[in-house]
C-alpha cells in the first residue's frame, strides 16, 4: 500500500504556510505526480487548482482532488507510468510509460492522441513554452514532437546512459536533461548543446527550472546543486536523506521543495541574490535580511523584515521590496521607507521605470504605482493571464505599458497608464515574440519598443508609427540605456551599440552609421546583463561579470539636444568629427524640425541628396506643405498624402504621387476630386516620351480620348491652387 501526502505552498498569514491537504492511500505503487497549473484571476474560482494527476506502477493514471477522492481514472499504459505533466494552460496532460508510448489526454482523462512510440521506456516528459510540442526522454535519446503532426519530430542522443529527467523553461526556452552518467546538459529548442557539466559523483535523479528561468536545481544521490541558466554552479549542498527523487518550485520562484527517497521533504530558499544600480548593490542575505553596499562611500547597511522577502528590485534611484504582506519602497539616497503598500496575493512581476513601477498578482491582476505609493492605474485587459506574464515580455515607461499577448504571442498590446485605458493600436509581428524592452527618455511621441522573436531577430518599432524595422539577427539580449536613447545588444557574441535608434522611423539609412561594435566576445559565450547609464554589464559562461563602457560623447550630445541647445550640439560634432555623432544630430534635428541643423549634419555625412531635400522642406512657406514634405522624407507617403488632401491641397497630393511614380494613385485622387485629371495625363505623356515607352495602362488609354489636354489651362489651375495655399491660416510669409 502506498500513501501520498499532498502538500502545497501558498502565501498566507506571516510568510509561507505548508498546508496539509489529505493523505491518499492506495494499494498500488505511485510512480509520479504533478499538480494542476496555478490559476490566474480569470479562473480563480475554478476547482481545477485543487487537483493533481498521479501515475501508478500498473499503468493507470488518476486525477485526485484535495480531499483525497479520485475524480478520474484511466488505464493509460501497459506497464508503469513513469512520467506525466500538465501543460501550462491545464488543458492537456502528457504521459510517458514503460511501454514506450507518449500519450496526450484531456483534462477529464479522455485520450486525444498517441504522440509517439519508442522502443524504450519513456522516463521523462516536458511541454514546450507554447504547449504545441512535447519533449520526452527514451533510453539515452531526447525527442521533441509536435502534438498536431504525425511526422514532425526532432531526436538526438542526449547522454551516455539512461536519461532520468528533463525540463523545458517557458521564458528562456532552454532544455535541461540529466542522466545516469552523472552529467546535466543545457540545450536550445533545436537540440543544440549549449552546456555540458562535469561528471558528478553518483547519478543525477531530478532536475527543475525555477519559474523565472534564471536558475535551476539538480538533485543527485547525495547532493543538491543550484545553477544559473548558463550552467554555472552557484551552490552545492550535501544531503543525508538519500537520493533526491523529485523537485518542485513555488510559483514565485523563491522556494524549492525536495523529495527524498527515504520519504523526507525539505524546503530550500533561494538567497544570496544580488542586484546593482550604479554605486549601490543589494543582496538578499537570507529570507529576512537585505544587505546594502555603497561602493563610493564604502558603507554597508542591513534592512530587516519580519515577513519573508518574495521579490526585490533596484533601479531609477529606488529599491522595491515585496514581502508576503507588504510592498516597501526605499529611496536610494537615504534608504528611508518612502511608502508601504499592503499585499494581498503572490506577486508575480516587479518592474520599474522612471517614475513608477508595475506589480502583478494572480488575484487582482496588474497595478501601476508611483514611488510615492499612489495607485496610478489598474490595467484591465480582456483575456489577460498574469501567470503567463514575465519581466522579459512586459515593457513599462512613464506613460505606456506594453506586453506580449498571451493568447497570440505574435502581438504586442499597449496600455496608456496616464489615462488608464488600453490603446486601440496593436503591434503585429510575423513570429512569436519572446522578449521586449521600452525606452525611458522623452514623452509619448518618443516612445519606442525593441523586441526579440523566437528566431533571435532583434526589431525596433515606434508606438506612434507601427513600422517594424529589423536591427540584427542572432541576438541573445538587448536593452535600452536607462539614461539615453541608446540600445545595447549581444549579437553573435559581439556587443553592438545603436546610438539614437529612433532613426529607424526618421531615416532608416542612418542605422548602419549609428551602429558601433564595442568588442568581440567570441568563444566566451557573453550575454548582456544590464545597461545602466554608460555602463554595460556583460556576463560570461563561467558567471564572471565584465563592464564595458559606452563613450560619453553621445550622452553629452543627447544632453544638449534634450536641452534644446542645438548650437552646442553642432559644436560638439564639429569638435570630434565622428560620423555616428553627425548621424545622431541629423536624425534628432529632423525629428525636432530643426532643418537648418539637419541640413548641415547631412552635408557633414556627405549625403548631399538628403541635405538638399531637408533644405527644400525648410523653404516651404506653408506649414501644411512643410508637414507633408517632412512625412515624405520619413517615408510616410500615405500620411503626407492625407495631410494634403485634408487641407484641400489636391494638386499637392496628386503631384506627390507623381513624384513617386505612383501613377494609379495620382489618377485615383484626381478622379475622386474631379480635379487635375488632365494634369496627370499630361505628366504621364511626358514621362512616356522621355523613357521612349508606349502606354500600357488601360485606364490611361481610355481617358486619353475623353480628356482634352490644354497645357495653358493646366498651368493656370496649378497657379490657382498655389494661390489658395497663401490664404490658409497656417501659411506664413
Secondary structure, 3 states (H helix, E strand, C coil): CEEEEEEEEEECCCCEEEEEEEEEEECCCEEEEEECCCCCHHHCCCCHHHEEEEEECCCEEEEEECCCCEEEEEECCCCCEEEEEECCCCCEEEEEECCCEEEEEECCCCEEEEEEECCCCEEEEEECCCCCEEEEEECCEEEEEECCCCCCEEEEECCCCCEEEEEECCCCCCEEEEECCCCEEEECCCCCEEEECCCCCCCEEEEEECCCCCEEEEEECCEEEEEECCCCEEEEEECCCCCEEEEEECCCCCEEEEEECCCCEEEEECCCCEEEECCEEEEEEECCEEEEEECCCCEEEEEECCCCEEEEEEECCEEEEEECCEEEEEECCCCCEEEEEECCCCEEEEEECCCEEEEEECCCEEEEEECCCCEEECCCCCCCCHHHCCHHHEEECCCEEEEECCCCCCEEEEEECCCCEEEEEEEECCCCEEEEEECCCCCHHHCEEEEEECCCCEEEEECCCCCEEEEECCEEEEEECCCCCEEEEEECCEEEEEECHHHHHCCHHHHHHHEEEEEECCCCCCEEEEEECCEEEEECCCCCEEEEECCHHHHHHHHHHHCCCHHHHHHHHHHHCCHHHHHHHHHHHHHCCCHHHHHHHHHHCCCHHHHHHHHHHHCCCEHHHHHHHHHHHCCCHHHHHHHHHHCCCHHHHHHHHHHCCCHHHHHHHHHHHCCCHHHHHHHHHHHHHHHCCCCCCHHHHHHHHHCCCCHHHHHHHHHHHHHHHHCCCCECC
